[in-house]
Amino acid sequence: DNAQDVYVEIAYKPIRGLHLLAAYNMAQKGPELINDANSNKGLVFLETVEWEKRQLFFKASYEVVNNGFVFVQFQNMEITGDQKYTSNYYIGKTNTFSIGFNNNF
């Protein structure tokens, strides 16, 4: 509870077999809220942010044979805040570049 996640994606297929994708994701987690059944006041949503992730993602794939794709992708991500929600490897700014082939997806 007390979290929000926003995801926006744009995909484009300029020619047969070529797929281009760009996406942005922003996720935030606030402190755990304790609901007091005796209180008539509402709880404050995301008053402070304990953890945050911002991610930018680009991917291009091309179908070279029936259901066989080659792809290249790049991801820029920044995670800040409480480390109990994320592996230490991903804390801070990271860039990931991948290339590969997949079949039947």
DOPA-670804 format. One record per atom (N, C-alpha, C): x, y, z. Coordinates in steps of 0.001 Angstrom, whole numbers, padded with zeros to 6 digits, always signed. Layout:
// DOPA-670804
XYZ
...
// end
This chain:
// DOPA-670804
+000834-001189+000000
+000000+000000+000000
+000876+001248+000000
+000279+002401-000188
+000946+003698-000204
+002060+003746-001251
+001701+003362-002478
+002664+003367-003573
+001948+003778-004856
+002747+004228-005816
+002186+004527-007131
+003182+004114-008206
+002650+003789-009375
+003465+003345-010494
+002857+003923-011766
+003676+004642-012543
+003218+005232-013798
+004057+004630-014917
+003392+004104-015956
+004074+003486-017090
+003489+004050-018380
+004368+004536-019256
+003953+005070-020551
+004799+004379-021618
+004124+003919-022694
+004830+003206-023755
+004368+003696-025120
+005320+003806-026027
+005021+004123-027427
+005654+003015-028265
+004835+002392-029110
+005323+001336-029998
+005008+001722-031434
+005905+001347-032340
+005744+001699-033748
+006266+000551-034605
+005528+000230-035662
+005924-000814-036601
+006008-000192-038004
+007188+000352-038370
+007299+001069-039643
+007222+000158-040875
+007742-001052-040742
+007677-002025-041842
+007402-003405-041259
+007033-004341-042131
+006746-005690-041670
+007963-006289-040952
+007728-006778-039759
+008773-007446-038998
+009591-006556-038084
+009573-005252-038272
+010359-004339-037435
+009455-003728-036363
+009860-003879-035120
+009101-003351-033981
+010012-002401-033196
+009559-001174-032996
+010292-000183-032208
+009469+000165-030984
+010121+000279-029844
+009411+000539-028602
+010224+001488-027727
+009548+002450-027125
+010143+003338-026127
+009183+003382-024943
+009728+003285-023727
+008873+003260-022540
+009522+004036-021404
+008661+004555-020534
+009109+005258-019324
+008301+004716-018142
+008993+004450-017046
+008338+003943-015839
+008841+004728-014631
+007909+005176-013801
+008253+005848-012553
+007435+005193-011445
+008123+004658-010457
+007453+004004-009330
+007935+004631-008033
+006999+004818-007093
+007339+005392-005790
+006663+004588-004689
+007353+004475-003559
+006819+003776-002392
+006978+004674-001183
+005886+004871-000467
+005906+005678+000748
+005916+004778+001978
+005842+005376+003154
+005838+004572+004377
+004541+003762+004491
+004635+002642+005193
+003458+001816+005436
+002443+002623+006247
+001187+002518+005866
+000121+003227+006567
-000608+002260+007487
-000877+002724+008679
-001626+001922+009648
-003004+002547+009774
-004013+001777+009445
-005383+002265+009482
-005955+002090+010886
-006220+003204+011534
-006813+003193+012871
-008330+003171+012720
-008956+002084+013114
-010400+001929+012938
-011193+002945+013755
-010604+003538+014786
-011309+004501+015630
-011196+005936+015114
-010393+006139+014071
-010184+007485+013557
-011141+007772+012403
-011673+008999+012368
-012541+009427+011282
-011767+010141+010183
-010483+010394+010419
-009668+011102+009431
-009140+010121+008392
-009022+010610+007156
-008436+009793+006088
-006929+009736+006217
-006339+008769+005567
-004889+008622+005585
-004283+009464+004470
-003112+010035+004718
-002430+010876+003742
-001672+009963+002779
-001982+010090+001479
-001347+009242+000472
+000019+009788+000084
+001028+008965+000167
+002381+009244-000292
+002894+010616+000177
+002765+010844+001476
+003223+012111+002045
+004738+012263+001899
+005463+011161+002095
+006908+011140+001859
+007221+009930+000982
+008329+010010+000260
+008744+008926-000628
+009960+008241-000014
+009833+006938+000291
+010936+006166+000866
+011784+005486-000198
+011187+005210-001354
+011871+004491-002435
+011338+005003-003763
+012226+005155-004764
+011781+005632-006069
+012613+004998-007178
+011927+004655-008282
+012595+004134-009478
+012134+004936-010682
+013104+005358-011496
+012813+006010-012781
+013562+005210-013839
+012821+004816-014877
+013384+003924-015879
+012984+004379-017281
+013970+004416-018182
+013754+004729-019586
+014239+003527-020386
+013414+003058-021342
+013673+001795-022014
+013439+001950-023512
+014375+001458-024328
+014239+001454-025779
+014518+000043-026291
+013710-000405-027256
+013917-001736-027824
+013562-001724-029306
+014391-002397-030096
+014116-002611-031513
+014266-004107-031770
+013281-004684-032443
+013373-006103-032792
+012933-006283-034236
+013501-007311-034861
+013174-007599-036247
+012965-009099-036404
+011859-009466-037052
+011531-010871-037266
+012267-011350-038522
+013350-012121-038331
+014166-012570-039453
+013609-013843-040091
+013009-014710-039304
+012311-015905-039782
+010999-015983-039013
+010109-016859-039454
+008814-016984-038792
+008985-017217-037284
+008522-016275-036463
+008616-016296-035002
+010050-016295-034471
+011000-015878-035258
+012388-015758-034815
+012822-014302-034898
+013164-013714-033771
+013466-012289-033689
+014897-012052-033230
+015542-011049-033808
+016771-010497-033244
+016368-009170-032602
+017018-008836-031507
+016645-007601-030823
+017866-006913-030240
+017700-005626-030040
+018667-004803-029331
+017860-003903-028395
+018327-003755-027161
+017591-002912-026217
+018551-002189-025280
+018077-001056-024796
+018843-000227-023873
+017912+000219-022750
+018423+000154-021525
+017637+000567-020356
+018493+001468-019470
+017960+002634-019148
+018585+003553-018210
+017681+003597-016988
+018247+003322-015809
+017428+003241-014604
+018148+003919-013441
+017357+004585-012600
+017883+005172-011370
+016951+004798-010225
+017527+004171-009200
+016755+003775-008021
+017378+004429-006804
+016539+005095-006016
+017000+005758-004798
+016107+005352-003641
+016612+005502-002445
+015801+005275-001252
+016127+003979-000533
+015146+003498+000213
+015280+002330+001079
+015691+001092+000287
+016791+000469+000684
+017324-000668-000055
+016582-001972+000215
+015621-001986+001117
+014913-003235+001377
+013982-003624+000225
+013717-002704-000711
+012835-002987-001840
+013590-003407-003099
+014910-003268-003128
+015698-003509-004339
+017029-004150-003987
+017513-004991-004880
+018846-005564-004735
+019888-004443-004764
+020952-004587-003983
+022010-003567-003936
+022628-003312-005304
+022621-004299-006162
+023204-004174-007501
+022526-003079-008322
+021235-002852-008105
+020482-001888-008895
+020346-000504-008250
+020827-000309-007039
+020733+000989-006374
+021623+001991-007105
+021093+003194-007309
+021832+004235-008017
+021479+004235-009493
+022366+004792-010300
+022133+004877-011745
+022764+003670-012435
+021999+003023-013305
+022512+001888-014073
+022080+002021-015528
+022921+001531-016418
+022616+001431-017839
+022811-000024-018241
+021855-000575-018976
+021936-001957-019423
+021705-001999-020929
+022622-002639-021634
+022512-002794-023081
+022462-004283-023374
+021488-004714-024169
+021319-006136-024468
+021096-006342-025961
+021624-007452-026456
+021316-007891-027812
+021033-009389-027732
+020219-009887-028651
+019938-011300-028587
+018992-011774-029673
+018600-013026-029540
+017699-013695-030456
+016694-014455-029620
+015425-014391-030001
+014429-015216-029325
+013515-015847-030366
+012964-016986-030005
+012139-017756-030909
+010795-018088-030243
+009704-017972-030999
+008338-018318-030548
+007797-017426-029456
+008142-016162-029431
+007551-015229-028462
+006811-014181-029229
// end
